Amino acid sequence: MTLDREQVLRSAAALLTHKSTATMDEVAKAAGIGRATLHRHFAGRDALVKALENLGIQEFEAALDASALDEGSAEDGLRRFVAAVEPGAGLLSFLVNENQLFEGDEVNEGWSRLDARVGAFFRRGQERGEFRIDLTPAWLTEALYGLIGTGAWAVQVGRVAPKDFQYMIVELLIGGARRSVEQ
């Protein structure tokens, strides 16, 4: 039987988004493989988390590509993006809370690419007069990440209905970021 590495990563992501402290034994069990097999592909938790980071960045970039942020209004672009990122929101939530990924000199450059693309989206919205100019694109980017992660957690624990995920994130962010006539 050939090990499907992506399936193992997706199983690990599903488990870790629900139980971030899961052991490698639990990850192996969730993936339907033995611990030794898991360790042959991921030497330890750090290697597994790094592989999940690459998967998460890849999925986030795909969501950005699919959402066509340059088309239509900024609000419409944001709605498309939140819809596109929703399936991977739990993984994103797990990753942004893994401090080890953001410490030291070896931070994955993918995070900078994502930040630059999302920040550019907010900057364009500001230049078009759709978003407030007193909030920096970097802050709006971080706020979006926070809302996506918190939304994923709230759905996961049953505090929010899954059907409300997109609406709540977009409405809260747009409500706070929309440029009023007076500005």
Secondary structure, 3 states (H helix, E strand, C coil): CCCCHHHHHHHHHHHHHHCCCCCHHHHHHHHCCCHHHHHHHCCCHHHHHHHHHHHHHHHHHHHHHHHCCCCCCHHHHHHHHHHHHHHHHHHHHHHHCCHHHHCCCCCCHHHHHHHHHHHHHHHHHHHCCCECCCCCHHHHHHHHHHHHHHHHHHHHCCCCCHHHHHHHHHHHHHHHHECCCCC
